């Protein structure tokens, strides 16, 4: 079925979004078409505002609309503890737990030699500067538990330990609510390594 040119262009642009296939893009486009013009205007304004007003924190590289970000300026945060993550969305995931009260550092990726991502492509220098300035007692490495995340964590640990800071890694293992019998060997191994006293 052929679509009018403006609708076809909208579908094509929606398909460029991650996780949106042809059918989802078509459903979204028809939804936008059916809704009142005000709803489309609000969507356009929201997209433009994100592009114009959201930037990266000059201290931790998290996304923000004020610089420095709310985490870096919050006096209630424990500045002696920095949690290192790969991407800004990882900060949101950790914050949902309401367990971590320190500050963050976003690397903007992970080491991946096969994809041409090396240490100079990540925001590592800023982390080393923050730790080198003193006042930091622990760096929590919360990179993803995959090959790239593990390599990044090991690389950072080698850089940070000589600076006299405690370097820890988030625990990995069996997800809550799953069955041990369905757990793969690597996950089970990590769960055994990360065991703690009850």
Buried (B, 14 or more C-beta within 10 A) or exposed (E): EEBEEEBEEBBEEBBEEEEBEEEBBBBBBBEBEEEEEEEEEEEEEEEEEEEEEEEBBEBBBBBBEEEBBEBBBEEEBEBBBBBBBBBBEBBEEBEEEEEBEBBBBBBBBBBBEEEEBEEEBBBBEBBBEBBEEEEBBBBBBBBBBEEBBBBBBBBBBEBBEEEEBEBEBBEBBBEEEEEEEEBEEEBEEBBEEEEEEE
